[in-house]
Amino acid sequence: MYAITGSEQLQLTQVPDPTPAADEVVIAVVAAGVNRADVLQRSGFYPPPPGTSEILGLEVSGHIAALGADVAGWAIGDPVCALLSGGGFAEKVAVPAAQLLPVPDGVSVRDAAALPEVACTVMSNVFTAAHLQPGEMLLIHGGSSGIGTHAIQVAKAYGATVAVTARNPEKLARCGELGADILIDYSYEDFVAALKPHGGADVILDVVGAQYLPRNIDVLAKDGRLVVIGMLGGSKGELDLGKVLAKRATIMGTTLRARPASGPGSKAEVVAATLEGTWPLIAAGAVRPVIDTVYPLAEAGTALDRLVDGSAIGKILLEVSG
């Protein structure tokens, strides 16, 4: 099969086909999602977990091509999408069956590649960890990103009020079309001041990290929950513990890729929660994949560059087969 290999200089090369372990399936890949983790791995800053493929790619869609000996409930040819630890930028990939999701009704097999990483990230962080409730305020930093555009839709479907930060009118307009209630252009607006009249944010989903830490604490409402899932603005910041105590605030940091495949806190648990909590919303049309651009597999480097330049709205995909 062909796959994208290399680091800084990505190239399409021929590699051996994967074979499934007893609890795995092999997917013939139709499309793969492009994520920040792929950018970091290409630059040498985010190596895959031990025992994981060195090939980039944390989510795919396609059809089951082979079944491991212990796999039940799936059949060869089933249209699926999957959360991976790596290996997605390829014509085939092996994945634990517990990390499979059916392609939702009303979504094409190709477009389903835009769902696993964002849907599992939002469900595990905004709902399982931070327990966002109907009527609460969710602040999403990077509202026009793949995660942001998905989080807006799911939070609105669950009855929350949604505020987003983004950097220009086009991105903010798209967030508004998806249901965001409060649109903040971070290039000239202070999100703390913007949310003060609303009582602050009950939950913050933050990809920025250290740069936003003091202001995130300032904008939290009483009993607010800050979930940090990225460090685009650095990893070390100053924290006023007095404010944390006064607000009874909770600060959480999570990753998805490094979770074990099974057991407590595993990818299997996250996938199961996402299937139960998000897939019915997609099937009902309340949540849809938001796709920015689609590139052929051989142009993986160009796709990663588009993600880096920050111009994308929604997900970037690599199309592997038609």
MARLUMFI-347316 format. One record per residue (C-alpha): residue in three letters; chain; x, y, z. Coordinates in steps of 0.1 Angstrom, whole numbers, padded with zeros to 4 digits. Layout:
BEGIN
+------+------+-------+-------+-------+
: code : unit :     X :     Y :     Z :
+------+------+-------+-------+-------+
:  ALA :    A :     X :     Y :     Z :
...
+------+------+-------+-------+-------+
//
This chain:
BEGIN
+------+------+-------+-------+-------+
: code : unit :     X :     Y :     Z :
+------+------+-------+-------+-------+
:  MET :    A :  0000 :  0000 :  0000 :
:  TYR :    A :  0010 :  0037 : -0003 :
:  ALA :    A :  0014 :  0059 :  0028 :
:  ILE :    A :  0028 :  0093 :  0037 :
:  THR :    A :  0062 :  0088 :  0053 :
:  GLY :    A :  0090 :  0111 :  0065 :
:  SER :    A :  0090 :  0141 :  0089 :
:  GLU :    A :  0098 :  0175 :  0076 :
:  GLN :    A :  0099 :  0163 :  0040 :
:  LEU :    A :  0067 :  0142 :  0036 :
:  GLN :    A :  0066 :  0118 :  0007 :
:  LEU :    A :  0042 :  0091 : -0007 :
:  THR :    A :  0060 :  0058 : -0005 :
:  GLN :    A :  0051 :  0021 : -0006 :
:  VAL :    A :  0049 :  0003 :  0028 :
:  PRO :    A :  0037 : -0031 :  0039 :
:  ASP :    A :  0000 : -0036 :  0043 :
:  PRO :    A : -0011 : -0038 :  0080 :
:  THR :    A : -0025 : -0070 :  0094 :
:  PRO :    A : -0051 : -0069 :  0122 :
:  ALA :    A : -0044 : -0082 :  0157 :
:  ALA :    A : -0071 : -0103 :  0173 :
:  ASP :    A : -0091 : -0072 :  0185 :
:  GLU :    A : -0084 : -0051 :  0155 :
:  VAL :    A : -0099 : -0044 :  0120 :
:  VAL :    A : -0081 : -0031 :  0089 :
:  ILE :    A : -0098 : -0002 :  0073 :
:  ALA :    A : -0094 :  0006 :  0036 :
:  VAL :    A : -0091 :  0043 :  0039 :
:  VAL :    A : -0113 :  0067 :  0019 :
:  ALA :    A : -0102 :  0099 :  0038 :
:  ALA :    A : -0081 :  0110 :  0067 :
:  GLY :    A : -0085 :  0141 :  0089 :
:  VAL :    A : -0056 :  0165 :  0094 :
:  ASN :    A : -0048 :  0176 :  0130 :
:  ARG :    A : -0024 :  0198 :  0150 :
:  ALA :    A : -0008 :  0167 :  0164 :
:  ASP :    A :  0002 :  0158 :  0128 :
:  VAL :    A :  0019 :  0192 :  0125 :
:  LEU :    A :  0037 :  0187 :  0158 :
:  GLN :    A :  0048 :  0152 :  0148 :
:  ARG :    A :  0061 :  0164 :  0115 :
:  SER :    A :  0083 :  0189 :  0133 :
:  GLY :    A :  0096 :  0163 :  0158 :
:  PHE :    A :  0078 :  0176 :  0188 :
:  TYR :    A :  0050 :  0150 :  0193 :
:  PRO :    A :  0063 :  0114 :  0188 :
:  PRO :    A :  0037 :  0087 :  0186 :
:  PRO :    A :  0030 :  0066 :  0217 :
:  PRO :    A :  0052 :  0035 :  0220 :
:  GLY :    A :  0041 :  0007 :  0197 :
:  THR :    A :  0022 :  0031 :  0174 :
:  SER :    A :  0027 :  0036 :  0137 :
:  GLU :    A :  0052 :  0063 :  0128 :
:  ILE :    A :  0028 :  0073 :  0100 :
:  LEU :    A :  0009 :  0105 :  0106 :
:  GLY :    A : -0029 :  0106 :  0109 :
:  LEU :    A : -0052 :  0103 :  0139 :
:  GLU :    A : -0086 :  0097 :  0123 :
:  VAL :    A : -0099 :  0081 :  0091 :
:  SER :    A : -0130 :  0070 :  0074 :
:  GLY :    A : -0134 :  0041 :  0050 :
:  HIS :    A : -0146 :  0005 :  0048 :
:  ILE :    A : -0136 : -0025 :  0068 :
:  ALA :    A : -0112 : -0047 :  0048 :
:  ALA :    A : -0102 : -0073 :  0073 :
:  LEU :    A : -0113 : -0085 :  0108 :
:  GLY :    A : -0093 : -0098 :  0137 :
:  ALA :    A : -0101 : -0132 :  0151 :
:  ASP :    A : -0119 : -0118 :  0182 :
:  VAL :    A : -0139 : -0090 :  0165 :
:  ALA :    A : -0176 : -0092 :  0167 :
:  GLY :    A : -0204 : -0069 :  0156 :
:  TRP :    A : -0187 : -0057 :  0124 :
:  ALA :    A : -0185 : -0071 :  0089 :
:  ILE :    A : -0161 : -0067 :  0060 :
:  GLY :    A : -0174 : -0038 :  0038 :
:  ASP :    A : -0190 : -0018 :  0067 :
:  PRO :    A : -0186 :  0020 :  0063 :
:  VAL :    A : -0168 :  0033 :  0094 :
:  CYS :    A : -0147 :  0061 :  0108 :
:  ALA :    A : -0122 :  0056 :  0135 :
:  LEU :    A : -0101 :  0073 :  0162 :
:  LEU :    A : -0064 :  0064 :  0158 :
:  SER :    A : -0031 :  0068 :  0176 :
:  GLY :    A : -0014 :  0071 :  0143 :
:  GLY :    A : -0012 :  0055 :  0108 :
:  GLY :    A : -0041 :  0073 :  0091 :
:  PHE :    A : -0022 :  0089 :  0062 :
:  ALA :    A : -0022 :  0056 :  0043 :
:  GLU :    A : -0044 :  0035 :  0020 :
:  LYS :    A : -0050 :  0010 :  0049 :
:  VAL :    A : -0047 :  0012 :  0087 :
:  ALA :    A : -0053 : -0013 :  0115 :
:  VAL :    A : -0072 :  0000 :  0145 :
:  PRO :    A : -0088 : -0016 :  0177 :
:  ALA :    A : -0124 : -0024 :  0169 :
:  ALA :    A : -0134 : -0005 :  0201 :
:  GLN :    A : -0123 :  0027 :  0184 :
:  LEU :    A : -0146 :  0023 :  0154 :
:  LEU :    A : -0177 :  0044 :  0148 :
:  PRO :    A : -0203 :  0038 :  0122 :
:  VAL :    A : -0206 :  0064 :  0095 :
:  PRO :    A : -0236 :  0085 :  0107 :
:  ASP :    A : -0268 :  0087 :  0086 :
:  GLY :    A : -0267 :  0116 :  0062 :
:  VAL :    A : -0229 :  0119 :  0061 :
:  SER :    A : -0208 :  0106 :  0032 :
:  VAL :    A : -0180 :  0081 :  0039 :
:  ARG :    A : -0154 :  0107 :  0029 :
:  ASP :    A : -0168 :  0135 :  0051 :
:  ALA :    A : -0170 :  0112 :  0081 :
:  ALA :    A : -0132 :  0115 :  0084 :
:  ALA :    A : -0138 :  0150 :  0098 :
:  LEU :    A : -0157 :  0136 :  0128 :
:  PRO :    A : -0138 :  0112 :  0151 :
:  GLU :    A : -0111 :  0134 :  0166 :
:  VAL :    A : -0133 :  0165 :  0171 :
:  ALA :    A : -0163 :  0146 :  0183 :
:  CYS :    A : -0143 :  0126 :  0208 :
:  THR :    A : -0123 :  0157 :  0220 :
:  VAL :    A : -0155 :  0177 :  0226 :
:  MET :    A : -0174 :  0149 :  0243 :
:  SER :    A : -0146 :  0138 :  0265 :
:  ASN :    A : -0137 :  0174 :  0276 :
:  VAL :    A : -0167 :  0196 :  0274 :
:  PHE :    A : -0192 :  0170 :  0287 :
:  THR :    A : -0175 :  0141 :  0304 :
:  ALA :    A : -0148 :  0162 :  0322 :
:  ALA :    A : -0163 :  0196 :  0325 :
:  HIS :    A : -0200 :  0186 :  0327 :
:  LEU :    A : -0214 :  0214 :  0306 :
:  GLN :    A : -0251 :  0218 :  0315 :
:  PRO :    A : -0281 :  0233 :  0296 :
:  GLY :    A : -0282 :  0271 :  0302 :
:  GLU :    A : -0245 :  0274 :  0310 :
:  MET :    A : -0220 :  0295 :  0291 :
:  LEU :    A : -0193 :  0277 :  0271 :
:  LEU :    A : -0164 :  0298 :  0258 :
:  ILE :    A : -0145 :  0283 :  0229 :
:  HIS :    A : -0111 :  0297 :  0220 :
:  GLY :    A : -0105 :  0290 :  0183 :
:  GLY :    A : -0141 :  0288 :  0175 :
:  SER :    A : -0135 :  0285 :  0137 :
:  SER :    A : -0112 :  0255 :  0141 :
:  GLY :    A : -0123 :  0219 :  0135 :
:  ILE :    A : -0128 :  0214 :  0172 :
:  GLY :    A : -0145 :  0248 :  0176 :
:  THR :    A : -0170 :  0244 :  0148 :
:  HIS :    A : -0180 :  0210 :  0161 :
:  ALA :    A : -0182 :  0222 :  0198 :
:  ILE :    A : -0205 :  0251 :  0188 :
:  GLN :    A : -0230 :  0228 :  0173 :
:  VAL :    A : -0230 :  0201 :  0200 :
:  ALA :    A : -0231 :  0227 :  0229 :
:  LYS :    A : -0261 :  0244 :  0212 :
:  ALA :    A : -0278 :  0211 :  0207 :
:  TYR :    A : -0274 :  0205 :  0244 :
:  GLY :    A : -0289 :  0238 :  0253 :
:  ALA :    A : -0258 :  0259 :  0263 :
:  THR :    A : -0250 :  0295 :  0254 :
:  VAL :    A : -0218 :  0296 :  0233 :
:  ALA :    A : -0192 :  0324 :  0231 :
:  VAL :    A : -0162 :  0321 :  0207 :
:  THR :    A : -0130 :  0338 :  0200 :
:  ALA :    A : -0116 :  0340 :  0165 :
:  ARG :    A : -0094 :  0364 :  0146 :
:  ASN :    A : -0115 :  0380 :  0117 :
:  PRO :    A : -0150 :  0387 :  0106 :
:  GLU :    A : -0152 :  0358 :  0081 :
:  LYS :    A : -0143 :  0332 :  0108 :
:  LEU :    A : -0167 :  0348 :  0133 :
:  ALA :    A : -0195 :  0349 :  0108 :
:  ARG :    A : -0192 :  0312 :  0102 :
:  CYS :    A : -0192 :  0306 :  0139 :
:  GLY :    A : -0224 :  0326 :  0141 :
:  GLU :    A : -0240 :  0306 :  0113 :
:  LEU :    A : -0233 :  0274 :  0133 :
:  GLY :    A : -0251 :  0289 :  0163 :
:  ALA :    A : -0225 :  0308 :  0184 :
:  ASP :    A : -0242 :  0335 :  0205 :
:  ILE :    A : -0213 :  0358 :  0213 :
:  LEU :    A : -0186 :  0365 :  0187 :
:  ILE :    A : -0153 :  0380 :  0199 :
:  ASP :    A : -0125 :  0391 :  0176 :
:  TYR :    A : -0094 :  0384 :  0197 :
:  SER :    A : -0073 :  0407 :  0175 :
:  TYR :    A : -0088 :  0438 :  0191 :
:  GLU :    A : -0114 :  0426 :  0217 :
:  ASP :    A : -0108 :  0415 :  0252 :
:  PHE :    A : -0129 :  0383 :  0259 :
:  VAL :    A : -0129 :  0390 :  0296 :
:  ALA :    A : -0146 :  0424 :  0291 :
:  ALA :    A : -0169 :  0409 :  0264 :
:  LEU :    A : -0183 :  0382 :  0288 :
:  LYS :    A : -0184 :  0403 :  0320 :
:  PRO :    A : -0220 :  0415 :  0313 :
:  HIS :    A : -0230 :  0378 :  0309 :
:  GLY :    A : -0215 :  0367 :  0342 :
:  GLY :    A : -0185 :  0350 :  0327 :
:  ALA :    A : -0180 :  0315 :  0313 :
:  ASP :    A : -0190 :  0283 :  0332 :
:  VAL :    A : -0168 :  0262 :  0309 :
:  ILE :    A : -0138 :  0272 :  0288 :
:  LEU :    A : -0124 :  0250 :  0261 :
:  ASP :    A : -0089 :  0263 :  0255 :
:  VAL :    A : -0063 :  0255 :  0229 :
:  VAL :    A : -0040 :  0284 :  0237 :
:  GLY :    A : -0026 :  0275 :  0271 :
:  ALA :    A : -0002 :  0297 :  0290 :
:  GLN :    A : -0009 :  0330 :  0271 :
:  TYR :    A : -0045 :  0329 :  0281 :
:  LEU :    A : -0042 :  0314 :  0316 :
:  PRO :    A : -0046 :  0345 :  0337 :
:  ARG :    A : -0075 :  0359 :  0316 :
:  ASN :    A : -0092 :  0325 :  0315 :
:  ILE :    A : -0093 :  0325 :  0353 :
:  ASP :    A : -0106 :  0361 :  0353 :
:  VAL :    A : -0134 :  0352 :  0329 :
:  LEU :    A : -0145 :  0321 :  0347 :
:  ALA :    A : -0178 :  0323 :  0366 :
:  LYS :    A : -0181 :  0309 :  0401 :
:  ASP :    A : -0176 :  0271 :  0400 :
:  GLY :    A : -0163 :  0275 :  0365 :
:  ARG :    A : -0143 :  0248 :  0347 :
:  LEU :    A : -0113 :  0255 :  0325 :
:  VAL :    A : -0102 :  0226 :  0302 :
:  VAL :    A : -0069 :  0231 :  0285 :
:  ILE :    A : -0064 :  0209 :  0254 :
:  GLY :    A : -0036 :  0228 :  0236 :
:  MET :    A : -0005 :  0250 :  0241 :
:  LEU :    A : -0004 :  0272 :  0210 :
:  GLY :    A :  0003 :  0301 :  0234 :
:  GLY :    A :  0030 :  0283 :  0255 :
:  SER :    A :  0032 :  0258 :  0283 :
:  LYS :    A :  0042 :  0278 :  0313 :
:  GLY :    A :  0021 :  0306 :  0328 :
:  GLU :    A :  0015 :  0324 :  0360 :
:  LEU :    A : -0016 :  0314 :  0381 :
:  ASP :    A : -0032 :  0334 :  0408 :
:  LEU :    A : -0044 :  0307 :  0432 :
:  GLY :    A : -0063 :  0333 :  0452 :
:  LYS :    A : -0087 :  0338 :  0422 :
:  VAL :    A : -0089 :  0300 :  0417 :
:  LEU :    A : -0100 :  0295 :  0453 :
:  ALA :    A : -0124 :  0325 :  0454 :
:  LYS :    A : -0142 :  0312 :  0423 :
:  ARG :    A : -0141 :  0275 :  0433 :
:  ALA :    A : -0126 :  0270 :  0399 :
:  THR :    A : -0115 :  0237 :  0384 :
:  ILE :    A : -0085 :  0235 :  0359 :
:  MET :    A : -0081 :  0204 :  0338 :
:  GLY :    A : -0056 :  0194 :  0312 :
:  THR :    A : -0062 :  0165 :  0289 :
:  THR :    A : -0049 :  0147 :  0258 :
:  LEU :    A : -0066 :  0121 :  0236 :
:  ARG :    A : -0039 :  0104 :  0217 :
:  ALA :    A : -0020 :  0091 :  0247 :
:  ARG :    A : -0050 :  0074 :  0263 :
:  PRO :    A : -0048 :  0036 :  0264 :
:  ALA :    A : -0069 :  0017 :  0239 :
:  SER :    A : -0090 :  0001 :  0266 :
:  GLY :    A : -0098 :  0002 :  0303 :
:  PRO :    A : -0105 :  0033 :  0325 :
:  GLY :    A : -0101 :  0066 :  0308 :
:  SER :    A : -0094 :  0048 :  0275 :
:  LYS :    A : -0101 :  0057 :  0239 :
:  ALA :    A : -0127 :  0029 :  0239 :
:  GLU :    A : -0146 :  0047 :  0267 :
:  VAL :    A : -0144 :  0081 :  0249 :
:  VAL :    A : -0156 :  0065 :  0216 :
:  ALA :    A : -0185 :  0048 :  0234 :
:  ALA :    A : -0196 :  0081 :  0251 :
:  THR :    A : -0193 :  0099 :  0217 :
:  LEU :    A : -0214 :  0073 :  0200 :
:  GLU :    A : -0241 :  0076 :  0226 :
:  GLY :    A : -0240 :  0114 :  0231 :
:  THR :    A : -0231 :  0129 :  0197 :
:  TRP :    A : -0240 :  0104 :  0169 :
:  PRO :    A : -0278 :  0108 :  0174 :
:  LEU :    A : -0273 :  0146 :  0169 :
:  ILE :    A : -0254 :  0140 :  0137 :
:  ALA :    A : -0280 :  0116 :  0124 :
:  ALA :    A : -0308 :  0141 :  0132 :
:  GLY :    A : -0289 :  0169 :  0113 :
:  ALA :    A : -0284 :  0190 :  0144 :
:  VAL :    A : -0246 :  0186 :  0140 :
:  ARG :    A : -0227 :  0184 :  0107 :
:  PRO :    A : -0191 :  0180 :  0098 :
:  VAL :    A : -0176 :  0214 :  0088 :
:  ILE :    A : -0150 :  0208 :  0061 :
:  ASP :    A : -0126 :  0235 :  0048 :
:  THR :    A : -0106 :  0219 :  0021 :
:  VAL :    A : -0099 :  0184 :  0007 :
:  TYR :    A : -0065 :  0175 : -0007 :
:  PRO :    A : -0052 :  0142 : -0023 :
:  LEU :    A : -0031 :  0121 : -0001 :
:  ALA :    A :  0001 :  0130 : -0020 :
:  GLU :    A : -0004 :  0166 : -0010 :
:  ALA :    A : -0003 :  0159 :  0028 :
:  GLY :    A :  0024 :  0185 :  0033 :
:  THR :    A :  0003 :  0212 :  0016 :
:  ALA :    A : -0027 :  0203 :  0038 :
:  LEU :    A : -0005 :  0206 :  0070 :
:  ASP :    A :  0007 :  0239 :  0058 :
:  ARG :    A : -0028 :  0252 :  0054 :
:  LEU :    A : -0036 :  0241 :  0090 :
:  VAL :    A : -0005 :  0260 :  0102 :
:  ASP :    A : -0013 :  0292 :  0084 :
:  GLY :    A : -0045 :  0295 :  0104 :
:  SER :    A : -0068 :  0304 :  0074 :
:  ALA :    A : -0089 :  0272 :  0076 :
:  ILE :    A : -0125 :  0272 :  0089 :
:  GLY :    A : -0134 :  0237 :  0100 :
:  LYS :    A : -0116 :  0205 :  0091 :
:  ILE :    A : -0090 :  0197 :  0064 :
:  LEU :    A : -0091 :  0163 :  0049 :
:  LEU :    A : -0069 :  0141 :  0028 :
:  GLU :    A : -0088 :  0120 :  0002 :
:  VAL :    A : -0072 :  0086 : -0002 :
:  SER :    A : -0097 :  0068 : -0025 :
:  GLY :    A : -0129 :  0077 : -0041 :
+------+------+-------+-------+-------+
//
